[in-house]
């Protein structure tokens, strides 16, 4: 009690110590430059000590956590390696499958492009040919279907389905044509999707569904691709208007094609159409 009462303000030993520390390290110094240097060095050393202790403490906790969870880290590492290997294997398998599908697709397209013999002309042994377009489409259809079934998750299978739709329309199976072309029209491959929409619009025109065909041609004209240009879609849209006896709308489309692309082949076709309509 005597000791505590002896300190300024009578607030006890702890309060006095805190005031003393505050005076040493915070209050403006009253001594020589050497005293200033000593106090500055002392503060710097305290800060360094605190930082060192904090750094060491964090490092120790990290090491302890690593040791305690070592088995979990090993398992996690193995899982990552397994997943990476599986992804690499899947990519390799997919690539191999797509290459095989591409070779078979090339053969199917050659079948679809084979010549049709004139009536009464016999087939030549070394040159594939067909007696009719329907016979050729049927032969090609089997090959495209085999590709779609055998390699369903490849990019090439989407092209096979497109040709399935086109050939189905040639064979007069409009239901199958619409089903296949609609599926391909939803593809993330915008160029292939545009081709499918273009073929689907033709199916609609041939089945007296002009309004649906017009909608597709307008979509294609608004968002042209490298496979279906704006001019191509516009010309087909104008033809659909003509078939529906909407002459004024057809004229507007032809005039728009002329104005937007005066030097293009589409503009030349549009000019000829406008001349025929006079």
C-alpha positions in Angstrom: 0.0 0.0 0.0 2.9 2.4 0.8 4.5 1.7 -2.6 1.2 2.3 -4.5 0.5 5.5 -2.6 3.8 6.9 -3.4 3.2 7.2 -7.1 1.6 10.3 -8.7 -2.1 10.5 -8.5 -2.3 7.5 -6.1 -3.4 5.2 -9.0 -1.0 2.4 -8.1 2.0 0.7 -9.6 0.5 -0.4 -12.9 -0.8 3.0 -13.8 2.6 4.5 -13.0 4.4 2.0 -15.2 2.0 2.7 -18.1 2.6 6.5 -17.7 6.4 5.8 -17.6 6.3 3.8 -20.8 4.2 6.4 -22.5 6.7 9.1 -21.5 9.6 7.0 -22.7 8.2 6.1 -26.1 5.4 8.6 -26.9 5.9 11.9 -25.1 8.2 14.5 -26.6 11.7 13.8 -25.3 13.5 16.3 -23.0 17.0 15.0 -23.3 19.9 15.2 -25.8 20.0 13.9 -29.3 21.6 10.7 -28.0 18.6 10.1 -25.8 16.3 10.5 -28.9 18.3 7.9 -30.8 18.2 5.4 -27.9 14.4 5.7 -27.6 13.9 5.5 -31.4 16.0 2.4 -31.5 14.1 0.9 -28.6 10.7 1.5 -30.3 12.0 0.1 -33.6 13.4 -3.0 -31.8 10.1 -3.6 -30.1 8.2 -3.4 -33.4 10.6 -5.8 -35.0 10.3 -8.2 -32.1 6.5 -8.1 -32.3 6.6 -8.7 -36.1 9.1 -11.5 -35.7 7.0 -13.2 -33.0 3.8 -12.9 -35.2 5.6 -14.2 -38.3 7.0 -17.2 -36.4 3.7 -17.9 -34.8 1.9 -18.0 -38.2 4.6 -20.2 -39.6 4.4 -22.6 -36.7 0.6 -22.8 -37.0 0.9 -23.5 -40.7 3.4 -26.3 -40.1 1.3 -27.8 -37.4 -1.8 -27.6 -39.6 0.1 -29.3 -42.5 1.4 -32.1 -40.2 -2.1 -32.7 -38.7 -3.8 -32.7 -42.1 -1.0 -34.4 -44.0 -3.1 -37.5 -44.9 -6.0 -35.3 -46.2 -3.6 -33.3 -48.3 -2.2 -36.5 -49.8 -5.7 -37.7 -50.6 -6.6 -34.4 -52.2 -3.5 -34.4 -54.3 -4.3 -37.9 -55.5 -7.9 -36.9 -56.4 -6.6 -33.9 -58.4 -4.2 -36.2 -60.3 -6.9 -38.8 -61.0 -9.4 -36.1 -62.2 -6.7 -34.6 -64.5 -5.8 -38.0 -65.9 -9.5 -38.7 -66.5 -10.0 -35.4 -68.3 -7.0 -36.0 -70.4 -8.1 -39.5 -71.2 -11.6 -38.3 -72.1 -10.3 -35.6 -74.4 -8.0 -38.2 -76.1 -10.9 -40.7 -76.5 -13.2 -38.0 -77.8 -10.7 -36.7 -80.3 -10.1 -40.2 -81.6 -13.8 -40.9 -81.9 -14.3 -37.6 -83.7 -11.6 -38.4 -86.2 -13.1 -41.8 -87.0 -16.6 -40.2 -87.4 -15.1 -37.6 -89.8 -13.7 -40.3 -92.1 -17.1 -42.0 -92.2 -18.9 -38.7 -92.8 -16.7 -38.0 -95.8 -17.7 -41.4 -97.2 -21.4 -40.7 -96.6 -21.1 -37.3 -98.3 -19.5 -38.9 -101.3 -22.4 -41.3 -101.5 -24.8 -38.4 -101.4 -22.9 -36.6 -104.2 -22.6 -39.7 -106.4 -24.1 -39.4 -109.9 -27.6 -40.6 -110.8 -27.4 -42.7 -114.0 -29.7 -41.9 -116.9 -32.5 -44.4 -117.4 -31.3 -47.6 -119.1 -27.6 -46.9 -118.5 -25.9 -49.7 -116.6 -23.7 -49.0 -113.5 -19.9 -49.0 -114.0 -18.0 -51.3 -111.6 -15.4 -48.8 -110.5 -17.7 -45.7 -110.3 -20.4 -45.5 -107.7 -23.7 -44.4 -109.1 -27.4 -44.8 -108.5 -30.5 -45.4 -110.6 -32.4 -42.5 -108.9 -32.0 -39.6 -106.5 -34.2 -41.5 -104.0 -32.0 -44.6 -104.1 -29.0 -42.4 -103.6 -30.6 -40.5 -100.6 -31.6 -43.8 -99.0 -28.1 -45.2 -99.3 -26.6 -42.0 -97.8 -29.2 -41.9 -95.1 -28.1 -45.3 -93.7 -24.5 -44.1 -93.5 -25.4 -40.8 -91.7 -27.7 -42.6 -89.3 -24.8 -45.0 -88.5 -22.5 -42.1 -87.7 -25.1 -40.4 -85.4 -25.7 -43.7 -83.6 -22.0 -44.8 -83.3 -20.5 -41.4 -82.3 -23.4 -39.5 -80.6 -21.3 -37.1 -78.6 -18.9 -35.9 -81.3 -19.0 -32.7 -83.3 -19.2 -34.8 -86.5 -22.4 -36.4 -85.3 -24.1 -33.0 -85.5 -23.1 -32.7 -89.1 -24.4 -36.2 -89.7 -27.8 -35.2 -88.1 -27.9 -32.2 -90.4 -27.6 -34.4 -93.4 -30.1 -36.8 -92.0 -32.6 -33.9 -92.0 -31.7 -32.8 -95.5 -32.0 -36.4 -96.9 -35.2 -37.0 -95.0 -36.7 -34.0 -96.8 -35.5 -35.4 -100.1 -37.2 -38.7 -99.3 -40.4 -36.9 -98.4 -40.2 -37.7 -94.7 -40.9 -34.2 -93.5 -41.6 -35.2 -90.0 -38.1 -36.8 -89.6 -36.6 -33.8 -91.5 -38.2 -31.3 -89.1 -37.1 -33.4 -86.0 -33.5 -33.7 -87.1 -33.1 -30.1 -88.3 -34.7 -28.6 -85.2 -32.2 -30.5 -83.0 -29.2 -29.2 -85.1 -30.7 -25.7 -85.2 -30.1 -25.6 -81.4 -26.4 -26.4 -81.8 -23.8 -24.1 -80.2 -22.0 -24.2 -83.6 -23.6 -21.1 -85.1 -22.6 -21.8 -88.7 -24.1 -25.3 -88.5 -27.2 -24.1 -86.7 -27.7 -21.5 -89.4 -27.6 -24.2 -92.1 -30.1 -26.3 -90.2 -32.5 -23.3 -89.9 -32.2 -22.5 -93.6 -33.0 -26.1 -94.5 -35.8 -26.2 -91.9 -37.4 -23.1 -93.4 -37.4 -24.8 -96.8 -39.3 -27.8 -95.2 -41.8 -25.3 -93.8 -42.3 -23.7 -97.2 -42.8 -27.0 -98.9 -45.5 -28.0 -96.3 -47.5 -24.8 -96.5 -46.1 -23.3 -93.3 -45.1 -20.0 -94.8 -45.3 -18.0 -91.6 -42.8 -20.3 -89.8 -40.5 -20.2 -92.8 -40.6 -16.3 -92.8 -39.7 -16.2 -89.1 -36.6 -18.3 -89.7 -35.5 -16.3 -92.7 -35.9 -13.1 -90.7 -33.7 -14.6 -87.9 -31.1 -15.6 -90.4 -31.1 -12.1 -92.1 -30.8 -10.4 -88.7 -27.9 -12.6 -87.6 -26.0 -13.7 -90.7 -23.2 -16.3 -90.5 -20.4 -17.5 -92.7 -22.7 -20.3 -94.0 -25.9 -18.3 -94.6 -25.4 -14.6 -95.6 -27.9 -11.9 -95.0 -28.5 -11.5 -98.8 -29.2 -15.3 -99.2 -31.7 -15.2 -96.3 -33.4 -12.1 -97.7 -33.8 -13.6 -101.2 -35.5 -16.7 -99.7 -37.7 -14.5 -97.5 -38.8 -12.5 -100.6 -39.6 -15.8 -102.4 -41.7 -16.9 -99.5 -43.6 -13.6 -99.6 -44.2 -14.1 -103.4 -45.5 -17.6 -102.7 -47.9 -16.1 -100.2 -48.9 -13.4 -102.7 -47.5 -10.7 -100.6 -46.1 -8.8 -103.5 -45.4 -5.5 -101.8 -43.3 -7.1 -99.0 -41.3 -9.1 -101.6 -40.6 -5.9 -103.5 -39.3 -4.2 -100.3 -37.0 -7.0 -99.6 -35.6 -7.0 -103.2 -35.1 -3.3 -103.1 -33.3 -3.5 -99.7 -30.9 -6.1 -101.1 -30.1 -3.8 -104.0 -29.5 -0.9 -101.8 -27.4 -2.7 -99.2 -25.2 -4.7 -101.5 -25.4 -3.2 -105.0 -22.4 -5.0 -106.4 -23.2 -8.5 -105.0 -24.7 -11.5 -106.7 -27.7 -11.2 -104.5 -28.3 -7.7 -105.8 -28.2 -8.9 -109.4 -30.8 -11.6 -108.6 -33.0 -9.0 -106.8 -32.8 -6.7 -109.8 -33.9 -9.5 -112.1 -36.8 -10.3 -109.8 -37.9 -6.7 -109.7 -37.8 -6.6 -113.5 -40.0 -9.6 -113.7 -42.5 -8.1 -111.3 -43.1 -4.9 -113.5 
